[in-house]
Amino acid sequence: MPKDGMQWVWRRTPEIILAILAGAVFLLGLGSVDLWGKREQRASAEAIDTVEHQHWLVAEIQGRPRLEKPPLPRWTIATLFLVTGQRDEWVVRLPSVLSALGMIALVVALGKRMSGRSAGLAAGFFLTSIVFFITELRQAGNDGLLAFFTTLALYAAWRRLHAGTLDVEASTDPPELGSRSWSVLMYLAMGLGFLTKGPVILVLVALTILPYLATAGRLRTGVRALIDWRGVLLLLLLILSWPVPVLLSDPNAARVWYLEMAQKAGTAGITHHRKRDFFAMEWPGMTAPWVILAAFAVALPFRKTGRGYRPMIWFPWSWTVANLAMFCLWKVAKPNYYLPCLPGVALLTGIEWVRLTQAARELGREATQARRILQVHWVALFVAALVAPVVVGQVAPEFLGWSLVPALTLAASVVLSALAWRRGNDVLALAPLVASIAVGVGVIYGAIGPRLNARYSHRSLAEQLERELPADTRTVMFYRELDEGLWFYLHGRDIVPVPNSQPRYNRGADLLDDFERKTIIWDDNARIKADAQVLIDWLQSDQRQEEYVLIRTKIYDLLSSPKFFGPELGGLAQPVLREENLNRHEVVLLHAPSRNPVASGARRPRR
């Protein structure tokens, strides 16, 4: 390699290490774990319906239109199915993983412009190793793409508001504005984010930019700089590009969208399945393993040592804290809603890390405090490495051996991190810690996860159904609801709901309709029996040709009890397959000989 090339590689060593670690964390073993979670099961089912039935405008799952979420993630996965010609787990998860890698690159670039190269790289290392960020972005769903477009919009906004790299010491001077094209990019990113998860991206971006501009004394001039009519028109075009065609085909869609948002805010008039907690209590779980550093970073603008960072520091602070406060006001707020704010957490923590590591080498009271914070952080990680195998040994002793690998790696990385800092490598002191996280990811997703597939996945159920169902049975019915993972793993057969057993859109919308019409059945037992009568009527129908129906085990046991239908259900359908001892919704396959002579003569249960 030429001398200039070697020098370039040497200068870019931290960036190269970060890129390698990020690739390892998010790409290795991407398809080794089956689809478990509800969100990625739904994402895969929506994409499959889009491709197989050409439902590009509105997908259908569970036998009903899926209007609750915008279409861009579904379109992305469906397009990958068509381009790759494969229906594999890694294809479903690829958009989220690419979003993660894109966010890491944007955070590094933004951190460099805000507070220098060291802060940007530190932010990149932090974001790569936040456990919650890793687990969320290694699965399919809407939140990964939303987080990427939020980060892109805020990066573009910063580039518009600041033409060059910000001088921290001179950050109070009015900066030169960047190209107006950055404003257009900001609106483009917000529009794509709207097509990903609705209007929440507008709130996330506004609660980051406006407080920053207000504290910087640039609210009026900053807002004027960001307004671009080309961008506004582009935003409106993207916002309306999907809802308008949907409303033209189904005017009731507006009611479904309102209900979806109103449930989160607590204005829908109906309750949600999730108990409301104080959302800020989720903070430690969302920022691990950097909880201590992130907590000190949040306080940076209010400490004397943070004066040199004002007003720049309010940008990542508002991204992190103002949006956290907003979610605390929601009636229903889940941790994954905060995912678009984790790049802000990483930026804030990266700036604090550089301040602490540099201050700790000085003399005086501030240096002593900085050294103590770093020591507490290293000691906490070292203790966690020692305690983790003990916890695993008590909870899941079969994985004790595997848990020792990341635990020992983390303990060693703490020592290496402290030594690297003593040698003056502030940023590279993070590399051993992040590498230990990468090792943990490899163990969990490469060794432990695949061994749990049988307990969580629907692959084995699909294989059992293939063995149990006659070859000429192309349609399998189901009652009420199934986990969407079965659609992904069962090939060549249609899974169709029992007629009239599904809500028109979702159960929340139907419940609200019944409440407003005053037809709601308040007694739980009476409501269950009324709903189940649909199944009984279908089983008794002389027009029925399908002979096999899937039903969740808990529901089947309830309906077949003497309290409800008992012998009547047993006389109509017999179980030929029953799942037990699984960590997901178990199902029963019922065989009900058809009352239609043509159909019943054509099919026989296979034992």
Secondary structure, DSSP 8 states (H G I E B T S, - for coil): --HHHHHHHHHTHHHHHHHHHHHHHHHTTTTSS---SHHHHHHHHHHHHHHHH---SS-EETTEE--SS-SHHHHHHHHHHHHH----HHHHHHHHHHHHHHHHHHHHHHHHHHH-HHHHHHHHHHHHH-HHHHHHHTS-SSHHHHHHHHHHHHHHHHHHH-SS---GGGTTS------THHHHHHHHHHHHHHHHHTTHHHHHHHHHHHHHHHHTT-HHHHHHHH--HHHHHHHHHHHHHTHHHHHHH-TTHHHHHHHHHHHHHT-SSS--SS----GGGGHHHHHTT-HHHHHHHHTGGGSGGGGGGTTTTHHHHIIIIIHHHHHHTSSS--GGGGGGGHHHHHHHHHHHHHHHHHHTTS-SHHHHHHHHHHHHHHHHHHHHHHHHHHHHHHH-GGGHHHHHHHHHHHHHHHHHHHHHHHTT-TTTTSHHHHHHHHHHHHHIIIIIHHHHHHHH-SHHHHHHHHHHS-TT--EEEESS---THHHHH--SSEEEE-TT-S-SS-HHHHHHHHHHHT----SHHHHHHHHHHHHHHHHH-TT----EEEEEHHHHHHHTSTTTTTHHHHHH-EEEEE--S-SS--EEEEE---SSHHHHHH-----
